[in-house]
Amino acid sequence: MAPLAICFAAAEMAPFAKTGGLADVASALPRYLHDQGHDVRPFMPLYSRIDLDAYDFVQVDFLRDVAVDLGGHRLSFTGYAGRAPGSDLAVYFIHCPALYHRRSIYTGDADEHLRFAFFSHAVFACCQRMGWGPQVLHVNDWHTALMPLYRRTTYGWDQLFAGSRSVLTIHNIAYQGIFPAAVVPELGLAQDHHLLYQDDLRAGVVNFLKTGILYADVVTTVSETYAKEIQTEAFGCGLEGVLRQRGGSVLGIVNGVDYGTWDPRNDPHLPVRYGPEDVAEGKRRNKELLLAELGLPVAEGTPLFGIVSRLTAQKGFELLFEPLPEMLAAGDAQIVVLGTGEASYERFFHQLQQRFPAKACYYRGYNEPLAHRIEAASDFFLMPSRFEPCGLNQMYSLKYGSVPIVRKTGGLADTVRLFDPRTGDGTGIVFEHFEPDAVRWALGCAVELYRDPQAMDRLRRNGMAEDFSWQRQGKLYERLYRLLAAGG
Ligand code: ADP
């Protein structure tokens, strides 16, 4: 089949800049598409934290000092091309120090709207200078969600984009990019007021993500269950109505996992590597070494629970406030926690460590190698999320033979199946209700399962046999792009 021309725009992309799952998708999906022979061109801003010397950056001659006028602001950018390690796919970077040389990727600065509206325009400007008309414009989250509208307005005259169809992927609907309506001229939409959501303008705001939902040809999100959930009041964060209007064109595609980075058989961060054939022994040794590294005693016959997470309300850790200390007091378990975030959760894990120094360790920080070692060492991995668009850690856990304990929501519901000891089918422990009692039940199941080595072995192998690779998930995007390009 003929290769497709795909423009992929995102605010973050691993390994250049990352705050969450978006960066992983924005890195892996274009690489997959490139490997399939498509002409995919990813774009992202050149933040000051990206080390120009670390990657093979080159200034693109025909993208030097390109001016963009936005409601009285004349800003210009220079395009750079760089390559991620281990890939020959060119990634295009928008260099505009006035906007992107800030202390963090996202800011609460007064021109946050301008930073990403400008980026969106810059992507179009690059395509124009390349003389390149992408068949698919794949935009992600609120930062680039105005692009489907820009295609019709600012760039509506340009035949290059006449055949372009747009896909908006929502990675987390809780972040929408809501700004005062007064910024509309600075978005380059002064003449197009009437195309924005009128109730919002009357309420004095403009919502980037909502605008994207209204104008993208297709809206996708990162799991099938989340695609349904965000069309309800409980999960839609106010966008459920516009999503329901899109009805059939809101699709869920679970993110893929980069098994090049996350595979216990060849993970450079692990002291001992292993596969399904020696999972019990491999995990036992990794556990001993991790416990020693963190200063916890090895407790024979005791399960180790792991957590690696941002500590935010989304992740549901308040459900653990009662059941977890109860379990540790009963002497049944040890736990290792890695993460930073809101004070109440940090305090809880800190106090847990103080109360149970031989059973609990809280490592406050962001530490990628340690995240790998926790996946390898833990017997169970806890994700009691309140909501979870997709979630990656439960898929890593499956690959590492660490049994995920998850709440049945979003991507967790789509990727972990409740284990049934009678049939030997299933990959984890799944609970439904957002209640401490549900967690109590799940932890009890885990402790009991751990006493049955045969069942544990089966459960671990089931998980390790699952395939959430981009080879699989990427095909679903390809199919969607083809349908769109064919006018479907
Ligand atoms: P979210 O995007 O909501 O944070 P995901 O499960 O989709 O959740 O992805 C989180 C990613 O960030 C995973 O790759 C996880 O390992 C990583 N991560 C989160 N917190 C930490 C941490 N403290 N140290 C290392 N990696 C972390």
Residues whose N, C-alpha, C, O or C-beta is under 5 A from the ligand:
A	BS01	ADP	T19 G20 G21 V308 S309 R310 L338 G339 T340 G365 Y366 N367 E368 A371 G391 L392 N393
